Each structure stands twice: as structure tokens, then as C-alpha cells.
Amino acid sequence: MIREKETTDMQLQTFRAQFPHTERGIHYVNHAAQSPLARDTVAAINEHLGERHNGAMMTYERDMEVIAECRERIRSLINAADARQIAFAANTSEGLNRITSGLDWQPGDEIILNSIEFPSNVYPYRKLEPLGVRCIFVDAADGTIPVDRLEAALTPRTRMVAISAVQFLSGWHADMEAIGRLCREHDIWFVVDGIQAAGVTPVDVQRWQADAFATGGLKWLMAPMGIGFLYLSDRLCERLKTPDPGWLSVLEPWELLRYDQPLRTDATRFEAGVANIPGIYGLNAAVGLLLDTGIERIYGQVRRLVSQLREGIRLNGLEAGGLTPFTSDDPFRQSGILTYCLPESIDHEALEAAFRSEGIFVSIRDKKLRFSPHGYNTDEEIGYILRAIDMVYSKLL
């Protein structure tokens, strides 16, 4: 047991060494908004750009190798059955719009959403309302979305349940397996916004029976902006139209003047043209680092740090002082996000600025204070943050 803990600690220390801001007294616990880039990620992008700038310049062959490697690493990260089920996308919204634009919708069709989703997981569905599609918003004002609430919203017209694996504000970690079973029992598409889960919590699209999983790379995946991916189950991929094909969507794209080619049948047909290659270099390095560190190891560390932070806030009397937990205390529904409702008397901008003056990066969203540590954060950092919270919060009350 001691040797296993030493190995775990060493791997997390190696992970931490990738982030130079930790050497400058910066305590970054805002990964639910945007993550810093690791040394290896920056190096991979710079090496590629250097080759384009004053090296090989024509980097196509190496680019294809990195694309294939990245697709396979993503497959491993989310436990997809096949790398061809993965399509690169600029962001979560682009991935989700490929789904909503590709299905045949009928007036009266219903999509189950909830009232605390990030807008990226709302507008791709609301655009269907002029077609007569109804978006049904399950009430989640308390920050939770139990499966029975979703089930109660189902009707014979329900065609899809769309939900974030982890909610951006409350940190609610949905019971993905139960939702997946519910959707299969009712022959409903199950679509997942994975941006607050991928890179920090274990993801298993096969066990979840998810039909789609879309994410951007800038948050817990620790990748550059403007690059992400979309996973499609075979059953959904077969049903989707390809409304925006391009030269790379066909079976043999290098047969340039053969315009009568069929489209590819897997998810890669949605990659219509040349992708964000520098972004894929960065995403490949970032996912590789996460896999090498171990998602289960990262998740265990993050859960422990969140628990330490929550317990410290409670013991310091800050809950009694007006910091009201918005994150569920159910251990099975927790994630890397810990959020508190702030009292109206607090100046939210002043609070965030006060944290920043202490070298602490947090988020304030919808009058709520959100912490989101990653696997490289440490007990010592959480101790420092707890002392700072006590000081900063007390001054602003």
C-alpha cells in the first residue's frame, strides 16, 4: 500500500511539474473555465509550427500520424469501440450541431434538457423549435438532476435526452449508466456534453450507452482553444445526414476529380476540410499526458482535494457565514467542481479580485463561487486557499 501511494504521489508530482505557474506562487483552481497548458503541450505545438515555419514546411505525413495517434488516444480516454467513431470538432457546440442538423425531425418531437445547462448544450436544440420541435426543461434549480426527474418528463414524443455528464455550475455528476439504460429502454437518443468530465472523471461511452459525446479541449483536457471532438455511436452515425460535406468527407479524397464518390460511413465524414492541425498537436500531447498520469488517479486526487476544501470551509464557519453549498453532498454525484451560493451583500467583482491578489484563480458564475482543482493541485495549495478564503471573505462581508 505504501509503495502504491508513493507511485501515485510520484506520478502526480510529475504531472505537476508540467505547469510552471505552480513555481510562481499561482494557485489555479479554475479548470472548469479554462486550463493552463502543460509544457509538453506547448512544446508539441511549437515543434509543429517550427517545422511549418522553417523546417520541412510540408508536414502532411507527420500530421497524419499525429491525427491518427490523437484519435486513438481519445478512443482510449472515453473507451469508444473504434477510433473511427471519433471526429474532430472546433468545440462542443460544433459537435452538437452536427447531431441536431443531421437527424430528421418532425413537428411535435421532444428533447429533454434541464434548467441549469451551459448554453452550449441548449442552443443546438432550440434552433429546432421553428420546425415544431419542443425543448422540455426539467427543473434543476437545486443543482441536481436525479434520473427519476428525467424519466418523469418522458412522453411518447420524446426523441432525445441531452445532458452534461457534469454540470458546469453545480458540479452534479449525472448517473450516466442509469440515463443510458433509460434511453435504450425507450429507444431515445442519448447525447452527452462532456466538457466538464473529459480529462478529470472516468468516461466510458460504451458502459453509458451514449449515442454521442461532444467536448471542447480547453477545460479539463488541458488542450488549446478551438479544438475538441465528437464521439458517435454506430447506431446514431448511421442515421445522421451530412449536411455540410467537404473534400475530406469522401472515401478517397485524393481522387480529386472524381466527384461522384460516396461519403465515408463513419464519424470522420464530418471532418469536411483541413482540421486545426496545431490544435490537434496540442490535444494529442494533452490527452497523452492525462493518460500517462491516469484518469482514475487524477479523479481520486481531485475528489480528495474537493472534499478537503469543503470540509475546511465548513470547519471555518464560512457556511454559517453565508457561503451556502450549491454542490450536492452525495458522494456518488460529485465531480471536480465545488460551488457555493454567495450572499447578496458580497461584491462579487471585489471578491474575485481579492482572490486574484492572493494568487488564487477561481470563478464567480451566476452569483456563485466555484472552485475546480485538477490532479496536479496539492493539499498545501488547498490549505493556502482555505486561509485566504477566511481572510478575503471576512473582509468583504
SULSULBEL-V641409 format. One record per pair of residues at least 24 apart in sequence whose ideal C-beta (glycine too) atoms are under 10 Angstrom apart, sorted by the first residue. I is the first residue (numbers start at 1). GAP is how many residues later the second one is. Records with the same first field share a line. If there is no record, write none. Layout:
BEGIN
I: GAP, GAP
END
This chain:
BEGIN
7: 290
8: 285, 286, 288, 289, 292, 293
9: 288, 292, 369
11: 281, 282, 283, 286, 287, 290, 364
12: 281, 282, 285, 286, 288, 289, 363, 364, 365, 366
13: 363, 365
14: 275, 278, 279, 362
15: 274, 275, 277, 278, 279, 282, 283, 286, 359, 360, 361
16: 277, 358, 359, 360, 361, 362, 365
17: 359
18: 24, 204, 267, 268, 271, 275, 358
19: 203, 355, 357, 358
21: 338, 340
22: 354, 355, 356, 359
24: 335
25: 333, 334, 359
26: 330, 333, 334, 335, 355
27: 328, 331, 332, 333, 334, 335, 346, 350, 351, 353, 354, 355, 357, 358, 361
28: 331, 332, 333, 334, 344, 345, 346, 348, 349, 353
29: 276, 277, 280, 307, 309, 326, 331, 332, 333, 334, 341, 342, 343, 344, 345, 348, 352, 353, 356
30: 189, 325, 330, 331, 332, 333, 340, 341, 342, 343, 344
31: 165, 168, 169, 187, 188, 189, 190, 191, 271, 305, 306, 330, 332, 340, 341, 342, 343, 344, 345, 346
32: 134, 135, 136, 137, 139, 163, 164, 168, 187, 188, 303, 304, 305, 306, 307, 330, 331, 333, 338, 339, 340, 341, 342
33: 135, 185, 186, 328, 329, 330, 332, 337, 339
34: 184, 185, 188, 191, 327, 329
35: 164, 165, 182, 183, 184, 185, 186, 187, 188, 251, 337, 339
36: 186, 325, 338, 340
37: 181, 185, 186, 187, 245, 248, 249
38: 184, 185, 244, 247, 248, 250, 251, 252, 338
39: 246, 250
40: 242, 245, 246, 248, 249, 252
41: 176, 180, 181, 182, 183, 240, 241, 242, 243, 244, 245, 246, 247, 248
42: 182, 240, 243
43: 238, 239, 242
44: 234, 236, 237, 238, 239, 240, 241, 242, 244, 245
45: 178, 179, 232, 233, 234, 235, 236, 237, 238, 239, 240
46: 232, 235, 236
47: 234, 238
48: 229, 230, 232, 233, 234
49: 228, 229, 232
52: 225, 226
59: 218, 222
60: 214, 217
62: 215, 219
63: 211, 212, 214, 215, 217, 218
64: 213
65: 219
66: 211, 214, 215, 217, 218, 219
67: 201, 204, 208, 210, 213, 214, 216, 217
68: 216
69: 211, 215, 216, 218, 219
70: 153, 157, 159, 209, 210, 211, 212, 213, 214, 215, 216, 217, 218
71: 158, 196, 197, 209, 213
72: 212, 215
73: 210, 211, 212, 213, 214, 215, 217, 218
74: 124, 139, 141, 143, 147, 154, 155, 157, 209, 210, 213, 217
75: 130, 154, 156
76: 211, 212, 215, 219
77: 121, 122, 125, 126, 128, 144, 152, 154, 210, 211, 213, 214, 218
78: 114, 116, 119, 120, 124, 125, 126, 127, 128, 130, 132, 135, 137, 151, 153, 217
79: 123, 124, 125, 126, 127, 128, 129, 152
80: 123, 124, 125, 126, 130, 133, 149, 151, 152, 153, 187
81: 124, 125, 150, 152, 153
82: 152, 184, 185
83: 183, 184, 185
84: 148, 150, 153, 180, 181, 182, 183, 184, 185
85: 120, 127, 128, 145, 146, 147, 148, 149, 151, 152, 181, 182, 183
86: 127, 143, 144, 145, 146, 180, 181, 182, 185
87: 127, 141, 142, 143, 144, 145, 150, 179, 180, 181, 182, 183, 184, 185, 188
88: 129, 139, 140, 141, 142, 179, 180, 182, 183, 187, 188, 189, 191, 192, 195
89: 125, 126, 127, 128, 137, 138, 139, 140, 141, 181, 182, 186, 187
90: 126, 127, 135, 136, 137, 138, 185, 186, 189
91: 29, 104, 123, 124, 125, 126, 127, 134, 135, 136, 137
92: 26, 28, 29, 32, 72, 101, 102, 103, 121, 122, 123, 124, 125, 126, 127, 136, 137, 138
93: 25, 26, 27, 28, 29, 30, 31, 100, 121, 123, 135
94: 26, 30, 120, 122, 132, 134, 136, 176
95: 25, 29, 96, 98, 99, 100, 117, 118, 119, 120, 121, 133, 134, 135, 136, 137, 175
96: 24, 25, 26, 27, 28, 29, 66, 95, 96, 97, 116, 118, 134
97: 26, 27, 28, 30, 117, 133, 146, 147
98: 26, 114, 116, 132, 134, 142, 143, 144, 145, 146, 169, 172
99: 25, 26, 61, 63, 90, 92, 112, 113, 115, 131, 133, 137, 138, 140, 141, 171
100: 24, 25, 26, 27, 28, 33, 60, 62, 91, 140
101: 26, 27, 139, 140, 141, 142, 143
102: 130, 134, 135, 137, 138, 139, 140, 141, 142, 168
103: 25, 30, 56, 57, 86, 133, 136, 137, 138
104: 135, 136, 137
105: 26, 27, 28, 54, 55
106: 25, 26, 27, 51, 53
107: 24, 25, 26, 27, 50
108: 24, 25, 26, 47, 48, 49, 51
109: 24, 25, 48, 49, 50, 51
110: 24, 25, 26, 43, 44, 45, 46, 47, 48, 49, 50, 51, 78
111: 24, 25, 26, 46, 47, 48, 49, 50, 51, 77, 78, 80
112: 24, 25, 26, 37, 38, 39, 41, 42, 43, 46, 47, 48, 49, 50, 51, 67, 71, 76
113: 24, 25, 27, 37, 40, 47, 48, 49, 50, 51
114: 24, 25, 26, 27, 30, 31, 35, 36, 39, 47, 48, 49, 50, 53, 58, 60
115: 24, 25, 26, 30
116: 24, 25, 26, 27, 28, 29, 48, 51, 52, 53, 54, 56, 210, 250
117: 28, 45, 46, 47, 50, 51, 52, 76
118: 46, 49, 50, 51, 75, 77, 78, 247
119: 49
120: 44, 48, 73, 75, 94, 95, 96
121: 41, 42, 43, 46, 47, 70, 71, 72, 74, 93
122: 40, 71
124: 38, 67, 69, 90
125: 35, 37, 66
128: 32
133: 24, 26, 27
134: 24
135: 25, 27
136: 25
138: 25
140: 27, 29, 30, 32
142: 28, 30, 184, 186
143: 24, 26, 27, 28, 29, 182, 183, 184, 185, 190, 196, 198, 225
144: 26, 28, 30, 182, 183, 184, 186, 189
145: 25, 27, 29, 30, 34, 188
146: 26, 28, 29, 32, 182, 184, 187
147: 27, 28, 29, 30, 31, 32, 34, 35
148: 30, 34
150: 24, 25, 28, 29, 32, 33
151: 27, 28, 31, 34, 35
154: 28, 29, 31, 32, 34
155: 31
156: 30
158: 25, 28, 29, 30, 31
159: 27, 28, 29, 30
160: 28, 29, 30, 31, 51, 52
161: 25, 27, 28, 29, 30, 31, 50
162: 27, 28, 29, 30, 31, 50, 52
163: 27, 28, 29, 30
164: 28, 29, 30, 31, 32, 33, 51
165: 27, 28, 29, 30, 31, 32, 33, 36, 38, 43, 45, 48, 50, 170
166: 27, 28, 29, 30, 31, 32, 34, 35, 54, 167, 168, 169, 170, 171, 206
167: 26, 29, 159, 160, 161, 166, 168, 170, 172
168: 25, 27, 28, 51, 169, 171, 195, 197, 198, 202, 204
169: 27, 157, 158, 168, 170, 194, 196, 197, 199, 201
170: 155, 156, 157, 158, 163, 164, 165, 167, 168, 169, 198, 200
171: 25, 135, 155, 156, 157, 162, 163, 164, 165, 166, 167, 168, 199, 200, 201
172: 24, 154, 155, 156, 158, 161, 162, 163, 165, 167
173: 24, 28, 154, 155, 157, 158, 159, 160, 161, 162, 163, 164
174: 34, 159, 161
175: 33, 157, 158
176: 25, 27, 28, 29, 31, 32, 33, 34, 37
177: 27, 30, 31, 32, 33
178: 30
179: 29, 30, 31
180: 24, 25, 26, 27, 28, 29, 30, 31
181: 27, 28
182: 27
183: 25, 26, 27, 28
184: 25, 27, 51
189: 44, 46, 47, 50
190: 43, 46
191: 41, 45
192: 39
194: 25, 26, 27, 34, 35, 36, 37
195: 24, 25, 26, 33
196: 24, 139, 140, 141, 176
197: 24, 102, 138, 139
198: 25, 30, 31, 33, 89, 92, 97
199: 24, 87, 88, 90, 91, 96, 99, 100, 137, 175, 176
200: 90, 95, 98, 99, 101, 102, 103, 135, 136, 137, 172, 173, 174, 175
201: 94, 95, 97, 98, 101, 102, 133, 134, 135
202: 93, 94, 96, 97
203: 28, 92
205: 26, 27, 28
206: 27
209: 24, 26
210: 26
211: 24, 25, 26, 28
212: 24, 25, 28, 55
216: 67
217: 59, 62, 63, 65, 66, 69, 70
218: 61, 68
219: 117, 153, 155
220: 66, 70, 75, 78, 82, 115, 116, 117, 152, 154, 155
221: 61, 62, 65, 66, 68, 69
222: 60, 61, 63, 64, 65, 67, 68, 152, 154
223: 56, 57, 58, 59, 60, 61, 62, 63, 64, 66, 67
224: 52, 54, 55, 56, 57, 58, 59, 61, 62
225: 51, 54, 57
226: 50, 52, 53, 56
227: 48, 49, 50, 51, 52, 53, 54, 55, 56, 57, 59
228: 48, 51, 55
229: 38, 51, 54, 58
230: 37, 40, 41
231: 36
232: 34, 35, 36, 38
233: 34
234: 31, 32, 33
236: 31
237: 28, 29, 30, 31, 32, 33
238: 27, 28
240: 27, 29, 30
242: 27, 28, 30
243: 27
244: 26, 28, 29
245: 24, 25, 27, 28
246: 24, 25, 26, 27, 28
247: 25, 26, 27
248: 24, 25, 26, 27
249: 24
290: 84, 85
293: 82, 83
294: 81
295: 80
297: 78
298: 38, 76, 77, 78
299: 36, 37, 76
300: 75
301: 35, 72, 73, 74, 75, 76, 77, 78
302: 32, 33, 34, 35, 70, 71, 72, 73, 74, 75
303: 28, 31, 32, 33, 70
304: 69, 75, 78
305: 31, 33, 66, 68, 69, 70, 72, 73, 74, 76, 77, 80
306: 28, 29, 30, 31, 32, 65, 66, 67, 71, 76
307: 24, 27, 31, 75
308: 65, 71, 74, 75, 77, 78
309: 29, 62, 64, 68, 72, 73, 74, 76, 77, 80
310: 24, 28, 30, 61
311: 71, 75
312: 70, 71, 73, 74, 75, 77, 78
313: 25, 27, 56, 58, 72, 73, 76, 77, 80
315: 71
316: 70, 71, 73, 74, 77, 78
317: 73, 77
318: 68, 71, 72, 75, 76, 79
321: 69, 72, 73, 76
322: 24, 71, 75
323: 45, 46, 66, 70
324: 44
326: 40, 42, 43, 44
327: 41, 43, 44
335: 37
336: 35, 36, 37, 38, 39, 41
337: 26, 33, 34, 35, 36
338: 31, 32, 33, 34, 35
339: 24, 25, 26, 27, 29, 30, 31, 32, 33
340: 28, 29, 30, 31, 49, 53
341: 25, 26, 27, 28
342: 24, 25, 26, 27, 51, 54
343: 24, 50, 53, 54
345: 51, 52
346: 47, 50, 51
347: 49
348: 48
350: 42, 45, 46
351: 38, 41, 42, 44, 45
352: 40
353: 39
354: 34, 35, 37, 38, 39, 41, 42
355: 30, 33, 34, 37, 38
357: 31, 35
358: 26, 27, 29, 30, 31, 33, 34
359: 25, 26, 29
360: 24, 25, 28, 29, 32
362: 26, 27
369: 24
END
